[in-house]
Amino acid sequence: MSDLKAQKRLAADELDVGKGRVWLDPDAQEEIEDAITREDVRELIDQGTIRAKDAKTNSRGRARERADKRSYGHQSGAGSRKGRSGARQDTKDDWKARIRAQRARLKELRDDEDVLDASEYRTLYNKASGGDFEDVARLEAYIRTEYGYEVTD
């Protein structure tokens, strides 16, 4: 076994990889040994006698498996969580979605369906802003019981 350190170093430089990633063809050892200039090494690279090995990376198999399980809602129990519940689902965003839905429904009932007059609308709007109703269904139930209007979709 001859010393091919110099050729390996030149090849690594030419291939722009580390020395550990340089592959030298074991059948062409004599030919590689004779390559003493950078130009000689370039020719061997063109011939395929010297090649760069593929970079080794971390396997994504286990990560994909976990992602598949999580897509089904698995592996999301209390032991897998970091941070409080508000960090995982923003309470303000939740509030914004709910209040927008309630206000939109109130607007529909006032304008399109002529169920509410202006003062009733304003009273209910303020109640909704105050957090009296958990969702649109509770708002509609309140309108049914309090005002006696039949609210339909």
N, C-alpha and C positions, 0 to 999 in steps of 0.2 A: 504494500500500500504506500503510494508516494504521497508526498506532502503537497496538497493543492490549496493551501491557505491563501496564497497570493491571488490565485485565479478566483477563489470563492469571494475574496474581498472585492476584487474588480467587478465580478459579476453582480454582487450585491449592490455596488454603487451604480452600475449600468441599469439594473432592473429596478432600482430605487426601492429595495426592500432590505430587511436585516439579513445578516449572514446565515441565520438559522433557517430562513425561507428559501435559500438557494439550493436547487436540486442539480446535482451533477450526474450525468449518465454513467453508471458503473461500467458499462461495456465500452465506453469511449475514453477510458482513463488516460491512455497514451496520448490521444489527441488533445485532451484538456491540459495534460502536462506540458505539451509543446506550446500551448498558447501563453506567451509571455507578455504580449502587449495588450492594451485596451482594445485595439482593433481586432486582434485575434479572438478575444473574448466575445466581442460583438458578433463576429461571424458565427461562433459556436451557439450564441443565443438565437441567431436567425435560423440556424440549422435545427434547433430544438434539442441540442446536446446539453445545453444549460437552460434551466427553466426556473421560474419562481413558483414555489408551492402556494396553494391557496391559504389565505389567512384563516387561522382557527378562531371561531367565535363561540360565544356561549349558546348553548342549545335553547331554542325557544319552545321546545315541545311541552315542557311542564307549564310554561306560562300560557301557552295556548289552551292546554287542558283546564287550567284554572279559569281562564276567560270564558271558556265554553260553559263551565259549571256556573259561573257568576251570571251568565246570560239567562240561566234558568232560575236565578234568585238564590242559588246555593252559596255557601261560604260567606254569608253576610250577617251571621249572628253576632251577638254582643261581644264575643271573644275576638272577632275579626275587626272590630271597629276601633278607630283612634279618633279622638276628638268628640266633642259633645254633639248631640243630635242637630243642633243649629248649625254646626260646621258641615254636616253632611247634606242637609236640606235647609237652605236659608229661610228663616221664619218670616223675614220681611218679603221675600219673593212669594212665599206662600200666601201671605196676607194680601199682597198686591193682586194676585190672581183671583182670590176670593172676592175682594171688594169691587174689582172691575166687573166681575160676572154679575154681582148683585146690583151694581149701579146700572149696568146695561139692561138688566131685566126690568128694573124700575122705570127706566126711560121708555122701554117698549110698552109697558103697561100704561104709562101716561100718554104717549104720543100715538102709537099704532092701535092699541086695543081700547083706548078711552075708558079704562077701568078706574084710574086714579085721577082726582083733580089736583090742582097745583099745591094746595096746602097738605093734602094727604101724602103726595109725592115727597114734599120737603120734610115732613115728619119722619117718613120711612127712610129717606136718604140720610137724615141725621142719625137715626137709630142704627142704620147699617154702618155708618162711619164710626159710631160708638162701639161697634162690635156686638150688637145685640143678636145678630143672626149668624149662625155658623156657616150656612151655605144658602144657595138660591132656594132649595127645597124648603128650608125652615122659614125663609122670608115669605114664600108663597103661602105656607101653612098659616103664618101669622096674619097675612092679609085676609085669608079665608075666615079665620076665627074672629078677628077684630073688626073687619069691615063688612063681612058677609058676602064678599065678591067671589064668584067662581072663577078661579084663574086656570086657564088651559094653555097648553103649549102652542 
